[in-house]
Amino acid sequence: MDLNINRSRNLSKKRGFLFWFLGLSIFLVMTIIGAIAIGSTYIEPGVVYKVLLNKLSNGALFNTEWNTMYESIIWEIRLPRVILGAICGAGLALCGVLMQCVTKNPIAEPYILGISSGASCGAVAVIVLGGISTLGITSITGGAFLGSILSGVLVFAIGTQMGRTTSTTRLVLSGMAISTIFSALTNLLIYSAKNSNQAKSALFWTIGSLGGAKWDVLLLPFVALIFVIIISLIMSKSLDVLLLGDDSAVILGINIKLVKSIIILLATLLTSTLVAITGAIGFIGLVVPHICRTISGSDHKKLIVLSSLFGAIFLILSDVVARGLFPPIEIPIGIITSLVGGPFFLYLISAKNYSFGGNE
């Protein structure tokens, strides 16, 4: 009798996950089409999907019955931006899942190790002090990536004890300290900016933007995202065990030091890559995992998939609001994610049935 009940529960959980997976996947596609349609020049969603399918099929599906200017707007301007938003949203949500699991801290998020502060400092340094002018945005991206890597190296150097052990607490505290230092340097650079345009550009970078989206910058974050998702799914059982506590994980044969080190390195790699392109976009890595945890519980295989989908949708919609709230002015997307994510998070932590472990 008990066996039948357990089978029924497992089947119900699988069906529930499949329902959410398919629902979010369909909604993601609809969100992408809708986000491409909305802009200073509105394009009918029907035209958007026809243009996209024609581009993918080399013009074999539909006759061109629309303004050819739309093809350039859709394919060269809006689609790269939307794809970057999906990649960044999925990546930040995934990193939030990983950091909350490794630290067993419900308020952990991708930037807990100071990665965003380092990246912002590097980018602002290039803007204010002057980078390689011939590279344009590439020099800013390079400065951000170097800043994030420097931040990660410093945190790991301080947070590890002579290379023998990796203390999560030391890493988090080191990250907070390094983040504070880099934030102070960033503010100092902004204050010393020679003109208002430099200060405005620097401030915009620290809050995040998808404005630098181009086809040639999408490959690296996409590859990094897919790589981290695959490794995370492979290690999902180990992540489940980590939530039971270090002692229980050791008893069950988990190499805690190895698992934590791999996960932290993966999160650092992915966060550094994303922040170097989009700047610091807050709240996604904090809020999205908690929302999805109410659906999937503590099963990290499901949590990773759902958080990635939900994070992509969340950031794409936030970018639509950032672009369309006060046209033609574009609001930094980090402001929108914080304004939307804050109330969601307050609701979640006030829910009586909510716990860090999810639905148990």
Secondary structure, 3 states (H helix, E strand, C coil): CHHHHHHHHHHHHHHHHHHHHHHHHHHHHHHHHHHHHCCCCCCCHHHHHHHHHHHHCCCCCCCCCCCHHHHHHHHHHHHHHHHHHHHHHHHHHHHHHHHHHHHCCCCCCHHHHCHHHHHHHHHHHHHHHCCCHHHCHHHHHHHHHHHHHHHHHHHHHHHEECCCEECHHHHHHHHHHHHHHHHHHHHHHHHCCCCHHHHHHHHHHHHCCCCCCCHHHCHHHHHHHHHHHHHHHHCHHHHHHHCCCHHHHHHCCCCHHHHHHHHHHHHHHHHHHHHHHHCCCCCHHHHHHHHHHHHHCCCHHHHHHHHHHHHHHHHHHHHHHHHHCECCECCCHHHHHHHHHHHHHHHHHHCCCCCCCCCC
